[in-house]
Amino acid sequence: MRKLILFFFLLFPFTLPTYGQAQKAAQTSTGQRVLSPARPEEAGMSAERLARIDRVVQEYIDRQWIPGAVVLVARHGKVVYHKGIGKDDVSKNDPLQKDDIFRIASQTKAITSTAVMLLFEEGRFLLDDPVSKYIPEFKNPKVLQTFNEKDSSYTTVPAKSEITIRHLLTHTSGIGYAAFDPKRLGAVYAKEKYREIGVASAEYLLGDQIRKLGKMPLLHQPGEKWTYGMNIDVLGYLVEVVSGKSLKDFLHQRLFEPLGMKDTYFYLPGEKGSRLTALYRENKAGKIEKYTEASQGLAPDFPLLAGGKYYAGGAGLSSTAMDYAVFLQMLLNKGEYKGKRLLSRNTVEMMTMNQIGDLSLGEDKFGLAFSVATEKSAAKLPVSPGTFSWGGIFGTNYWADPQEGVVALIMTQVYPTTHVGELHDLFRVLVYQAIVD
């Protein structure tokens, strides 16, 4: 017997794993990563190369294109870069802190879409159910056929099919944004006395507005095109109808509390209001100046609104880089974080695969909550195919790369702007060039 054991060890030599190796193996086998600070080298990244982010962000600050930015980079669950660079409020010379709170606008969409998928997993509906099954006002939708700019008169034709929940998740319903099509859709909404509310209100409720939206004409037949619009706001109300809770309460109970997202809100509590970053706009000279309601028509401090009860599922949340990174890491973990399973692996895979077929979204495709990188987009910027991403109109941007295990966010607050989009692309380059292993 001793000879047999000795033969086995000679044939299959091995060494006992160290604690660190065993821990890494356990993480790999379960897919579980919990965000924690680490040296870049522990995650196969170069500290020296990551420092290039500082220089590029500072250049944008020096050119007065942004006031500052909070930047976070994590790989394999290790937070290797997390900084506030520049100023929160330039006029007060307040340094930007890495836990400052940003208006994340359309980054809200992925969170609301995830809430929809939580209910989907409970068997509350199928994705190809007509939304009118739950919100009757969307029954028998009509599509805009002609529009007369002189008097805003228009004609419609019956839609060939009902709008489904999947259409809403993929922005293929035909519901647009009046702000992006003011001469046509904006004029139609004005004629019908419908007000499109994108972020916050003390006067309106989400359900009231969404039921009115159900009677408005669509820009095209459901499923025919990809059109960015109020789709996820409709889904926010769907969550309320199906769950019997406000969207605010549902998100806090089912997502924010389990994930420990302690700084994510529709309306900030008083004690956190001082951490809301200042909002800027680009002036005619191409430099930033403080955003005021008089300059753009949007109250910049809407997250501080007292008594706000409108929960805009498409754009209403404010959050921190770390909170949102936790949400993304949960998705990279295939639906689990710190031992708490929110979604199944199969559901996360559905959310992050191409759901729009051959419809055009530039070089990317779209899943059930995100833009999804293809080989074409991966050839343009150094992301892996399958990377899922999106951003917010006030200057925030994120992505998560399942192949490389990367979560990355850059958050600033400038709207409108002609420079921030380029910074987002440069940031992608700077993250991937720092991967050395």
N, C-alpha and C positions, 0 to 999 in steps of 0.2 A: 504493500500500500504506500509506504514512504517513497518507494521508487516511482510509483505512478504519479504521486503529487509533485515530486521533483521534475519529472518529465513534463507535466503540465506547465510548471513555472518556466521551464526552459523554452517550451514551445510558444507560450504566450506571456512574454515578459511585460511587466507593468510596474508603475510606481503609484503609491497612494496619493490621491489628489490633495493639494493644500486646501485650507478653508476657502481661500479666495477662488480657487479653481472650482471647488464644489459648488460654491454660491453662484458662480457664473454659469455652470452647467445646469443648475436648478432653474436659473432665470431663463436660459435658452429653452429648456424642456417645457416650461409652463408658459413662456411668452410674457411673463410678468416683469414689468419695469416700474419702479416707483421713483419719481423724480427726486434727485438729491444732488447737492453740489459736489463737484469732483474736479481734479486737475484734467485739462484737456487730453493729456497723454493717456490717461486711464480709459478714454473713450476713442482712442485712435485718432486724435486730432492734435494739431500743433498750436501751442499757445502763441508762438511768434506769428504764425499766419493768421490766427484769429484777431490779433491786434490790428490787422489791416482794417478791420471794421471801424475801429476808433477813428482812424485817419479819414476814411471816406465820409462817415457821418459828420465829422467835424467840418469837413469841407462844405457840406450842405448847410451847416449852421453858419459858417463864416460868410457864405454867399447870401445869407439871409433868405434861404429857401425853406428852411424849417427852423422852429425854435429849439428843438432837441428831439431825442428819440429814446425810448426804452427798447433794448434789444435783448433777446433771449435765444440761446442755442443749446439744445440738448441732443445727446446721442446715446442710444442704448440706455436711456433713463438717467444719464449723468448730465447734469446741467454744467456745461463747461464755459459758458459765457452768459452773464446776466448783469446788465449795466443800464444806468440812466446817464445819458450823454447830453450836455447842453442844458437848456433852461425849460422850466415849466412856464413861468410867466416872465417874459423878458423885461417888461417894464419894472418889475419888482426884484429882478435879478435872483429869482428863486431857482436853485438847482433842481433839475429833474431827478426824482427818486425812482428807483427801480420798482417800488410798489405803488407808484402813482396810478390813478384810475383814469381810464380812457373811454371815450364814447366809441364803442366798437361797431356801431351801425350794422352793416350787413353780415358781420361775423355772428350776429344774433341768429341768422338763418340756419346755420348748421346745428345750433343748440335746439331751436324749435323743431327742426326736422328730426333730430334724435328723439325728442319727446314723442313725435308721431310714431317713430319706430318702436318705442317702448310699448305704446298701446297696440301697435300691430302685432307685437310678440305675444300680447295677452289675448289675441284672437278677437279684438274688438271690431276689426274691419279687415278687408283685403285692399291692397293698393289699387286694384282696378275697379273698386267700387265707385259709382258716381258720387261726387261730393254732395249732390242734392239729396241723397239718402239720409244725410245727417244735417244738411243746411238746405232746407227746401227752396229757399230763394234762388238757388243756382239751377233749378229745374228749367228745361227748355231754353238754354242760352242762345243768344243771337250774336252774329258776327257783323262788324262794321263793313258796309259795302261801299258807300259813297259818302263824301263829306264836302260841304261847301264852305270855304273859308269866309265868305262874305257875311253869312248870317249864322254860321255854325249848324246849319241844318244837315241832317244825315239820313241815310237809309241803312237798313240791316237785312240780313238773310238768316234763316234758321241755321244753327250749327248742325253739322252732320252727325255729331255725337255729343254725349254729355261730357263734362269735365270730370276726370277721375282724380283720385288722390295722387296717383302716380304722375299725372300731368302737372299737378301743383308742385310736387317735390322736384320735378325736373325742369320747371319753368317752360313747359310746352303747352300750357292751357290756353294761351291767347290773351291772358290778363297782362296788361303792361303797366308801366309807371307813367303817370301823366307828366311828371317832372322831366322825363326823357323824351316826351312827345307832346310838348305844350300846345303847339298850333293845331293839332288834331285831337288827340285824346284829352288833353287839358281843356280844350274848348268844349268838347262833348260833355265832360264832367261838369264844367261850369254851367252849361245849358241845363243839365239835369239837376243842378244844385247839389251835386255830390262833392264832398271835400275829401281829398286823399290825405290821410294823416300817416306820416311815416315814423314818427318817434314818440311824442308824448302829448298828453292833453289832460286838462282838468275838467273839460266840458263834455267829452265824448267817452263812450264805452266801445270796446273792440267789437262786440257782437252787433251793436247797432250799425256800425259802419260797414262791417262785412256783409250783413244782410242787404244793405243798400247796394254794395258793390256787385252782389249777385244779379242785380237787374241791369247793370251797365253792359254795353256791347263789348265783345271781344275784338282784338285786333286781327285775329286769324282763326281758322278752324283749329279745334283742340288736336294736339299732336302733330300739327303741320310744320311748326317752326319752334326754335328756341327764342323766347322773348322774356327779358328780365322784367319782373313786375311784382305786384302785391301778392304773389302766390303763397308765400310762406306766412304772410299775415292771415290769409284765409285759413291756413293750417293751424295757426295759433288759436283761432276761434274753434276749429274742429277739435283741438285738444280740450278746450273748455267744455264743448258740448258732450263729448264722449266720456270725459273723466268726471264731469260734474264739479270741477274746481276751476278757479281762475288760472290763467296761464302762469301768472306770477307764483302762485302757491304750488302748482304742479311742478314747475321747474325747480323750485327750492327743495321740495320734498323728494323728488325722484332723481334729480341730477346734482344740484349744487351741494346739498348737505351730504349725500353719500360720497361725493368726490372731494369734499372739503374746499369747495370754491367759495370762500368766505367773503370775497370782495366783488361779487357779480350780482347786479341788481338792475331793475327797471328804473327805480327811483332810489337814490342813495340815502341811507340813514344819516341823520344830522351829524353824528360823530365822524362820519367818513367824508363829508362834503368837502372838507379842506384839501383832500387828496385828489379831487377832480382837476385834471389838467386844463389849462387855458386853451381855447380854440382860436386859431388864426386863419386868415385868408390871404390870398395873393393879391396885391394891389396892381394898378396899371403899370407900375415900374417893374413888376415881376418880383417884388420883395414882400415879405410877410408883414402883416399888420394885424392887430387884434380884431377878431371877428365880433361884430355887434349885430343885434337884431335889425337895426336900421340899415346896415350895409347889405344884408343878405335875406332878411325876412324870417330867419330862424332864431329862436331864443337860444343862445349858446349854452345856457345853464339849465337846459331842460331836464338833465338828470337830478337836479335839485328841486324840481317842481313840488310844491307842497300839495298834497291831496290828489296827486295824479293817479288815475285808475285805468288809463288806457295802456294796455300791454301790447306793444307793437312787436309781433313775433318775427317780423322781417328786419327790424333795425333798432329796437328800443333799448337794448342792454348797454350797460357800461361795465368794464371789467379791468383786470390787470393782466400783464403778460404771463405771470405765473399761473393764475387761475385758468387762463385759456390753454396754457401748455399742459396742464393736468388733464383737461378735457381731451386734448389731442392725444396725449399719451395713453389714455384709456382706450381710444380707438386703435392706436398702434398695438396695444395689448389685446386686441380682438374683443373688446367689450368689458374688460375687467380692470379694476384698479384697487390696490391695497386689499386684495382678497374679496372685494365686493363686485359681483358680476351684474352689470347693468344691461348688456346686450349679448346675444350669442355671437359666436365667431361668424356664423353664416350670415347673420343680419349685417354685421359690419362689412363683410365682403360684398353684399348687395349694395350697400350705401356707397361704396368706393369703386364700383365698376361702372363702365359705360352703360348708361340707361337711355341714351338718346339715339342709339344706332348711327345712321349716316347723317343725321341733322348736323348743321354747321354751328360750331362754337370756336371758330378759328382753328388752331392746331390742337386744342384740348378737346376733351369730351366732358360730359357731365354725369354725375352719379345721382344719388338721392339726397345729396346735401352739398356736394362739393364739385368744383372743377377737377377733372382727372387728367393727369399728364399722359400723353401718348408718346410713341417713339419719335414723332415729328417734333413735338414740343421739347422732348428730352434732348434732341439734337440741337435745339436753339439755345437752351440754357441747361446747365449741368444738373438736372434733376433726373431721378429714375422714372421710367414709365410706371404708372400706377400711383405716383405722388398725388395726394389730394390737397386742395388749397382753396382759399378765397381771401377776401379782405373786406374793408369797410370804407365808405366814401370819405370819412374824415381823416384817412391816412394810415389806417392799420392794415397789416397784411400778415398772413401765416401760411405755412405748409407743413405737411407731415409726409415723410418718405419711408414707407414700409421696408424697402430694400436696404437702405442705409441706416434705418433706425433713427432718423433725424426728425426732431421737432424744432421749428424755428419761427420766431415772431419778431416783427419790427413795428413799433407803434409810435406814431407822431399824430399831431392834430392840426391839419391844414386843409381847408376846403373853401373855395376851389383852389386847385393847384395844377401847374404844368410840369412839376419837377419830381413829385413823390413817386410816380410810377417808375421812373428811371432808377430811383434809389432802391425800390423794391427789387428790381432786376439785378442791380449791382450787389445787393445783399445776398441773393442766391449764389452768385458767383463767388463771393467772399466766403460763404459757409462751405461750399464744396471744395474750394481750393485748400481749405484747412484740414480736410480729411487726408490722413497719411497712412492709415491702416484699415 
